Amino acid sequence: MPSQPADPCPHAPDVAERQTVDNGFSAGWGCQYLPSERYIVDVHTHCFGATDRYEIFRMLDGFFSRAAAFRLGRMVALDGSPENLESFAALARFDPRFRFWVRGDDEKPDLDFIKKAVEAGAVGMKILNIRIMRMAGDHKVWLSKPWQEIFAWLEGRKLPVLWHVTQRHTAAPYMGGNLLSYWSEGWKNGAKFTNEDLLAVFLENVKRFRGIPFIGAHQLHIGWDRLGQLFADNLNLHTDTSCGCIVRPTDQMCEEDRAKLNSFFRKWHDRMLFGTDVCLEPGCIDEYLLQHLINHIRFIHQLRLPDDVLQAVMNANAERLLRLDPLSALRRGALRP
């Protein structure tokens, strides 16, 4: 946890260095520079609609041809499956910008496939409660023997699990979220469980498998105060910034909100991972997708985080938990956007 008091406007470390380096010759040059991430690792993305490695590469390259200007260095796709595993693995070996999670199917726990995917390069496992919500499935399936064996295997290798656990009931027009997403369909199909029930099963696994870094997607759809208490109770619990952590173009975060979130990110900087839920699909590599990414970056920048916290959230936590090799700083030409 950072020990220094909150700075209302922190500056890049090199601003202070210029006060003394070279006898202060360049003191004051670039005095307005803010902390800036070396690069961004996005741990929560999707890659849909293509299984051919060359088509996937074209989508990836098309997106990065624009996203690299905003310092995106690597995306981790959530969709490793039997259909695309060979292509995902080949692309991950070839292109440092791409990594992937193996996606677990709640109806088909398959430890052999999980092992195969990890051997092929998967960084960990992604699971979702979406089908369970929609189809009124067994929300306690994750406590069954087959899934407990999978979690135990992952724990033995300290591999992370990214989990879409819950879903808010309200609409969220600011970020494009629908009213009663998944739940309206699930209630028609007879779902009786609640978000609290889904969260309880998740937390039971968090407590049973302390060696697994669990990452609750979308801030678990709970508020920051409750999330902080869960962090305090569970040292292996993390979250990503996807969906909830955005600021739209031309908006400025309210100062009260900025101060609260700045304090939260500083306190729990080792539990926060940058994620966007960006979806790469054939024919959809466009401005809409780019702005989805930028809205999440804008949120982090408006928090005015000190440099060490910023680097942790934007790249270092992902590299530590997902065991990713660091990237070189991104640069093309004399200036970096």
FENURKA-V870913 format. One record per residue. N is the residue number from 1. RES is the residue in three letters. OMEGA is omega in radians with two decimals (NA if undefined). Layout:
n=N res=RES omega=OMEGA
n=N res=RES omega=OMEGA
This chain:
n=1 res=MET omega=3.13
n=2 res=PRO omega=-3.08
n=3 res=SER omega=-3.08
n=4 res=GLN omega=3.10
n=5 res=PRO omega=-3.12
n=6 res=ALA omega=3.06
n=7 res=ASP omega=-3.09
n=8 res=PRO omega=3.11
n=9 res=CYS omega=-3.13
n=10 res=PRO omega=3.13
n=11 res=HIS omega=3.11
n=12 res=ALA omega=-3.10
n=13 res=PRO omega=-3.09
n=14 res=ASP omega=3.10
n=15 res=VAL omega=3.11
n=16 res=ALA omega=-3.12
n=17 res=GLU omega=-3.09
n=18 res=ARG omega=3.09
n=19 res=GLN omega=-3.05
n=20 res=THR omega=-3.10
n=21 res=VAL omega=-3.12
n=22 res=ASP omega=-3.13
n=23 res=ASN omega=3.09
n=24 res=GLY omega=-3.09
n=25 res=PHE omega=-3.08
n=26 res=SER omega=3.14
n=27 res=ALA omega=3.12
n=28 res=GLY omega=3.11
n=29 res=TRP omega=-3.09
n=30 res=GLY omega=-3.03
n=31 res=CYS omega=-3.09
n=32 res=GLN omega=-3.04
n=33 res=TYR omega=3.09
n=34 res=LEU omega=3.01
n=35 res=PRO omega=3.14
n=36 res=SER omega=-3.13
n=37 res=GLU omega=3.08
n=38 res=ARG omega=3.03
n=39 res=TYR omega=-3.07
n=40 res=ILE omega=2.96
n=41 res=VAL omega=-3.13
n=42 res=ASP omega=-3.03
n=43 res=VAL omega=-3.04
n=44 res=HIS omega=3.07
n=45 res=THR omega=3.10
n=46 res=HIS omega=3.06
n=47 res=CYS omega=-3.00
n=48 res=PHE omega=2.86
n=49 res=GLY omega=-3.13
n=50 res=ALA omega=3.06
n=51 res=THR omega=3.11
n=52 res=ASP omega=-3.05
n=53 res=ARG omega=-3.10
n=54 res=TYR omega=3.07
n=55 res=GLU omega=3.09
n=56 res=ILE omega=3.12
n=57 res=PHE omega=3.14
n=58 res=ARG omega=3.07
n=59 res=MET omega=-3.13
n=60 res=LEU omega=-3.09
n=61 res=ASP omega=3.10
n=62 res=GLY omega=3.13
n=63 res=PHE omega=-3.11
n=64 res=PHE omega=3.09
n=65 res=SER omega=3.09
n=66 res=ARG omega=-3.05
n=67 res=ALA omega=3.12
n=68 res=ALA omega=3.10
n=69 res=ALA omega=3.09
n=70 res=PHE omega=3.01
n=71 res=ARG omega=2.95
n=72 res=LEU omega=-3.12
n=73 res=GLY omega=-3.07
n=74 res=ARG omega=3.01
n=75 res=MET omega=3.13
n=76 res=VAL omega=-3.06
n=77 res=ALA omega=-3.01
n=78 res=LEU omega=-2.80
n=79 res=ASP omega=3.07
n=80 res=GLY omega=-3.06
n=81 res=SER omega=3.09
n=82 res=PRO omega=-3.09
n=83 res=GLU omega=-3.04
n=84 res=ASN omega=-3.03
n=85 res=LEU omega=-3.11
n=86 res=GLU omega=-3.13
n=87 res=SER omega=3.11
n=88 res=PHE omega=-3.10
n=89 res=ALA omega=3.14
n=90 res=ALA omega=-3.13
n=91 res=LEU omega=3.13
n=92 res=ALA omega=3.10
n=93 res=ARG omega=-3.04
n=94 res=PHE omega=-2.94
n=95 res=ASP omega=-3.12
n=96 res=PRO omega=3.12
n=97 res=ARG omega=-3.00
n=98 res=PHE omega=2.95
n=99 res=ARG omega=-3.06
n=100 res=PHE omega=2.98
n=101 res=TRP omega=2.95
n=102 res=VAL omega=-3.06
n=103 res=ARG omega=3.12
n=104 res=GLY omega=3.14
n=105 res=ASP omega=-3.07
n=106 res=ASP omega=-3.12
n=107 res=GLU omega=-3.05
n=108 res=LYS omega=3.08
n=109 res=PRO omega=-3.01
n=110 res=ASP omega=-3.11
n=111 res=LEU omega=-3.14
n=112 res=ASP omega=3.12
n=113 res=PHE omega=3.09
n=114 res=ILE omega=3.11
n=115 res=LYS omega=-3.13
n=116 res=LYS omega=-3.12
n=117 res=ALA omega=3.11
n=118 res=VAL omega=3.09
n=119 res=GLU omega=3.14
n=120 res=ALA omega=3.07
n=121 res=GLY omega=3.11
n=122 res=ALA omega=-3.08
n=123 res=VAL omega=-3.09
n=124 res=GLY omega=-3.06
n=125 res=MET omega=3.01
n=126 res=LYS omega=3.03
n=127 res=ILE omega=-3.06
n=128 res=LEU omega=3.00
n=129 res=ASN omega=-3.02
n=130 res=ILE omega=-3.14
n=131 res=ARG omega=3.13
n=132 res=ILE omega=3.11
n=133 res=MET omega=-3.08
n=134 res=ARG omega=-3.00
n=135 res=MET omega=-3.12
n=136 res=ALA omega=-3.12
n=137 res=GLY omega=-3.13
n=138 res=ASP omega=-3.06
n=139 res=HIS omega=3.10
n=140 res=LYS omega=-3.10
n=141 res=VAL omega=-3.09
n=142 res=TRP omega=3.07
n=143 res=LEU omega=-3.13
n=144 res=SER omega=-3.09
n=145 res=LYS omega=-3.13
n=146 res=PRO omega=-3.13
n=147 res=TRP omega=3.08
n=148 res=GLN omega=3.08
n=149 res=GLU omega=3.09
n=150 res=ILE omega=3.11
n=151 res=PHE omega=3.14
n=152 res=ALA omega=3.11
n=153 res=TRP omega=3.11
n=154 res=LEU omega=3.14
n=155 res=GLU omega=3.14
n=156 res=GLY omega=3.13
n=157 res=ARG omega=3.12
n=158 res=LYS omega=3.13
n=159 res=LEU omega=-3.07
n=160 res=PRO omega=3.05
n=161 res=VAL omega=3.04
n=162 res=LEU omega=-2.91
n=163 res=TRP omega=2.96
n=164 res=HIS omega=-2.92
n=165 res=VAL omega=-2.97
n=166 res=THR omega=3.10
n=167 res=GLN omega=3.13
n=168 res=ARG omega=3.07
n=169 res=HIS omega=-3.02
n=170 res=THR omega=2.91
n=171 res=ALA omega=3.08
n=172 res=ALA omega=-3.05
n=173 res=PRO omega=-3.11
n=174 res=TYR omega=3.14
n=175 res=MET omega=3.07
n=176 res=GLY omega=-3.08
n=177 res=GLY omega=-3.09
n=178 res=ASN omega=3.05
n=179 res=LEU omega=3.05
n=180 res=LEU omega=3.09
n=181 res=SER omega=3.12
n=182 res=TYR omega=-3.05
n=183 res=TRP omega=-3.12
n=184 res=SER omega=3.09
n=185 res=GLU omega=-3.12
n=186 res=GLY omega=3.14
n=187 res=TRP omega=3.08
n=188 res=LYS omega=-3.13
n=189 res=ASN omega=3.03
n=190 res=GLY omega=3.14
n=191 res=ALA omega=3.13
n=192 res=LYS omega=-3.12
n=193 res=PHE omega=-3.08
n=194 res=THR omega=3.02
n=195 res=ASN omega=3.12
n=196 res=GLU omega=3.11
n=197 res=ASP omega=3.13
n=198 res=LEU omega=3.13
n=199 res=LEU omega=-3.11
n=200 res=ALA omega=3.11
n=201 res=VAL omega=3.09
n=202 res=PHE omega=-3.09
n=203 res=LEU omega=3.07
n=204 res=GLU omega=3.09
n=205 res=ASN omega=3.07
n=206 res=VAL omega=-3.12
n=207 res=LYS omega=-3.12
n=208 res=ARG omega=-3.02
n=209 res=PHE omega=-3.06
n=210 res=ARG omega=3.14
n=211 res=GLY omega=3.09
n=212 res=ILE omega=2.94
n=213 res=PRO omega=3.10
n=214 res=PHE omega=3.13
n=215 res=ILE omega=3.11
n=216 res=GLY omega=-3.09
n=217 res=ALA omega=3.01
n=218 res=HIS omega=-3.13
n=219 res=GLN omega=3.13
n=220 res=LEU omega=-3.09
n=221 res=HIS omega=3.06
n=222 res=ILE omega=-3.13
n=223 res=GLY omega=-3.03
n=224 res=TRP omega=-3.13
n=225 res=ASP omega=3.14
n=226 res=ARG omega=3.11
n=227 res=LEU omega=3.10
n=228 res=GLY omega=3.10
n=229 res=GLN omega=3.09
n=230 res=LEU omega=3.06
n=231 res=PHE omega=-3.12
n=232 res=ALA omega=-3.09
n=233 res=ASP omega=-3.01
n=234 res=ASN omega=-3.06
n=235 res=LEU omega=-3.13
n=236 res=ASN omega=-3.13
n=237 res=LEU omega=3.12
n=238 res=HIS omega=3.02
n=239 res=THR omega=3.02
n=240 res=ASP omega=-3.03
n=241 res=THR omega=-2.99
n=242 res=SER omega=2.99
n=243 res=CYS omega=-3.11
n=244 res=GLY omega=-3.00
n=245 res=CYS omega=3.10
n=246 res=ILE omega=2.92
n=247 res=VAL omega=-3.06
n=248 res=ARG omega=-3.11
n=249 res=PRO omega=3.12
n=250 res=THR omega=3.14
n=251 res=ASP omega=2.99
n=252 res=GLN omega=3.13
n=253 res=MET omega=3.07
n=254 res=CYS omega=-3.04
n=255 res=GLU omega=3.13
n=256 res=GLU omega=3.12
n=257 res=ASP omega=-3.14
n=258 res=ARG omega=-3.11
n=259 res=ALA omega=3.14
n=260 res=LYS omega=-3.10
n=261 res=LEU omega=3.06
n=262 res=ASN omega=3.13
n=263 res=SER omega=-3.12
n=264 res=PHE omega=-3.11
n=265 res=PHE omega=3.10
n=266 res=ARG omega=-3.11
n=267 res=LYS omega=-3.03
n=268 res=TRP omega=-3.02
n=269 res=HIS omega=-3.13
n=270 res=ASP omega=-3.12
n=271 res=ARG omega=-3.02
n=272 res=MET omega=3.09
n=273 res=LEU omega=-3.14
n=274 res=PHE omega=3.07
n=275 res=GLY omega=-3.03
n=276 res=THR omega=-2.99
n=277 res=ASP omega=3.06
n=278 res=VAL omega=-3.11
n=279 res=CYS omega=3.03
n=280 res=LEU omega=3.12
n=281 res=GLU omega=3.11
n=282 res=PRO omega=3.13
n=283 res=GLY omega=-3.06
n=284 res=CYS omega=3.07
n=285 res=ILE omega=-2.94
n=286 res=ASP omega=-3.12
n=287 res=GLU omega=3.11
n=288 res=TYR omega=-3.13
n=289 res=LEU omega=-3.14
n=290 res=LEU omega=3.14
n=291 res=GLN omega=3.03
n=292 res=HIS omega=3.09
n=293 res=LEU omega=-3.04
n=294 res=ILE omega=3.11
n=295 res=ASN omega=3.11
n=296 res=HIS omega=3.09
n=297 res=ILE omega=-3.13
n=298 res=ARG omega=3.10
n=299 res=PHE omega=-3.11
n=300 res=ILE omega=-3.11
n=301 res=HIS omega=-3.12
n=302 res=GLN omega=3.06
n=303 res=LEU omega=-3.11
n=304 res=ARG omega=-3.11
n=305 res=LEU omega=3.03
n=306 res=PRO omega=-2.98
n=307 res=ASP omega=-3.08
n=308 res=ASP omega=3.11
n=309 res=VAL omega=3.13
n=310 res=LEU omega=-3.13
n=311 res=GLN omega=3.13
n=312 res=ALA omega=-3.08
n=313 res=VAL omega=-2.99
n=314 res=MET omega=-3.13
n=315 res=ASN omega=-2.94
n=316 res=ALA omega=3.13
n=317 res=ASN omega=3.11
n=318 res=ALA omega=-3.14
n=319 res=GLU omega=3.12
n=320 res=ARG omega=-3.04
n=321 res=LEU omega=-3.10
n=322 res=LEU omega=3.11
n=323 res=ARG omega=3.14
n=324 res=LEU omega=3.04
n=325 res=ASP omega=3.08
n=326 res=PRO omega=3.09
n=327 res=LEU omega=2.99
n=328 res=SER omega=3.10
n=329 res=ALA omega=-3.08
n=330 res=LEU omega=3.10
n=331 res=ARG omega=2.99
n=332 res=ARG omega=-3.07
n=333 res=GLY omega=-3.01
n=334 res=ALA omega=-3.02
n=335 res=LEU omega=3.01
n=336 res=ARG omega=3.09
n=337 res=PRO omega=NA
